[in-house]
Structure formats: C-alpha cells, structure tokens
Amino acid sequence: MQLVTAVVQPAKAEAVTQALQDLGVRGMTVSSVSGMGRQRGHTETYRGARIQTDTVDKVRIEVLAHDEDVDGIIGAIVAAARTGDIGDGKIWAVPLTDVVRVRTGERGPDAID
C-alpha cells in the first residue's frame, strides 16, 4: 500500500482527477495549497500596485493505492498534468504501514477499495 501525492497547477486539476477516475481510482483527496519550488512565486498587479508573492497556488491530490497500481496512477497524473513548463508540479509515493476504514473497521488493503 502506498500514498501517492501530486501537487499540480490548478488549471490541470480537473484533467488529473478525470484521468484518475478513468483509471478506476474511486477515492482521492483534493486540496488547494500554495508553495514554492523552482517557479519561486510571481508578481501581480492589484489596484495598480505591483505585489510580489513568494508562493504559487497549486492543487494537492492524494490517492491511497495498492503497490501494483502506483506506476499506472503516476503515469496518468504525469500525462494529464504536464505542460512542459516550470511549475508543472511534483509527484511522490510513500509506503503506508496501515489504513483503516473508519465506518467498518477494515484494515490494510481491504480499506483502500
């Protein structure tokens, strides 16, 4: 079991979630976040004043996955989110030691589906 986390551009979030649903992913968590990487923020104009921000708005998508599904999930996210520009985002997967479905008490791989 792994937790796949992707941070993508807001404009690509709908395409990514649709690609995951098309792949058969039935559950995911989607959050609005902000952060910085190589893109390093941006300058905006607000009421005629230029404002420098250090962070950029992104969308974080988290999916609990069986080990054998992780490569397909990552591939679908990359295909849907890639523009080729700096700021496309990041994806990482980390192993899970346990998952519990609160409603039924199921544990482990049975709690993912």
C-alpha positions in Angstrom: 0.0 0.0 0.0 1.2 3.5 -0.8 0.1 7.1 -0.6 0.6 8.8 -3.9 0.7 12.6 -3.6 0.7 15.0 -6.5 1.0 18.8 -6.5 -0.2 20.2 -9.8 -1.2 23.5 -11.4 -4.9 24.5 -10.6 -5.7 24.6 -14.3 -4.7 20.9 -14.6 -6.5 19.7 -11.5 -9.7 18.7 -13.3 -7.8 16.8 -16.0 -5.8 14.9 -13.4 -8.9 13.9 -11.3 -10.7 12.8 -14.5 -7.7 10.8 -15.6 -7.6 9.1 -12.2 -11.3 8.3 -12.4 -10.9 6.9 -15.9 -8.1 4.7 -14.5 -10.6 3.3 -11.9 -9.4 5.3 -8.9 -12.5 5.6 -6.7 -11.3 7.8 -3.9 -8.9 10.8 -3.6 -8.4 13.9 -1.6 -8.1 17.2 -3.4 -6.9 20.3 -1.6 -6.0 23.9 -2.5 -2.4 24.6 -1.4 0.3 27.1 -2.0 4.1 26.7 -2.1 7.3 27.3 -4.0 9.9 25.5 -5.9 11.9 26.5 -9.0 9.0 28.7 -10.0 9.6 30.9 -7.0 6.4 32.9 -6.8 5.2 35.7 -9.1 4.3 39.4 -9.4 0.7 40.5 -9.6 -0.9 43.9 -10.1 -3.6 44.7 -7.6 -5.4 48.1 -7.9 -2.4 49.5 -9.8 0.2 48.3 -7.3 2.7 45.6 -8.1 2.8 42.9 -5.4 5.5 40.2 -5.2 4.3 36.8 -3.8 6.7 34.1 -2.7 4.3 31.3 -3.2 2.2 30.0 -6.0 -1.3 28.4 -5.8 -1.4 24.7 -6.5 -3.7 21.7 -6.0 -2.7 18.7 -4.0 -4.2 15.4 -4.9 -3.7 12.3 -2.6 -4.6 8.7 -3.5 -4.3 5.6 -1.4 -3.1 2.8 -3.8 -2.2 -0.8 -3.9 1.5 -1.3 -4.8 0.8 -2.8 -8.2 -1.4 0.3 -9.2 1.2 3.0 -8.3 3.0 3.2 -11.6 -0.2 3.5 -13.5 -1.5 6.2 -11.2 1.7 8.2 -11.5 1.7 7.8 -15.3 -1.9 9.1 -15.5 -1.1 12.1 -13.4 2.0 13.0 -15.4 0.1 12.6 -18.7 -2.7 14.9 -17.5 -0.7 17.5 -15.7 2.4 18.0 -18.0 2.7 21.3 -19.9 6.5 21.2 -20.2 6.9 24.5 -18.3 8.5 25.1 -14.9 5.8 24.8 -12.2 4.0 21.6 -13.6 4.3 20.1 -10.1 5.7 17.1 -8.3 4.5 13.5 -7.5 5.8 11.3 -4.7 4.7 7.9 -3.3 5.4 6.8 0.3 4.7 3.3 1.8 1.8 3.0 4.2 2.1 0.8 7.3 -1.7 0.7 7.8 -5.0 2.0 6.6 -8.3 1.8 8.5 -11.8 2.4 7.1 -13.5 4.2 9.9 -17.0 3.1 9.0 -16.3 -0.7 9.1 -13.0 -1.0 10.9 -11.5 -2.8 7.9 -7.7 -2.6 7.9 -4.9 -2.9 5.4 -5.5 -3.4 1.6 -9.2 -4.1 2.2 -9.7 -0.5 3.5 -8.4 1.1 0.2 -11.1 -0.2 -2.1 
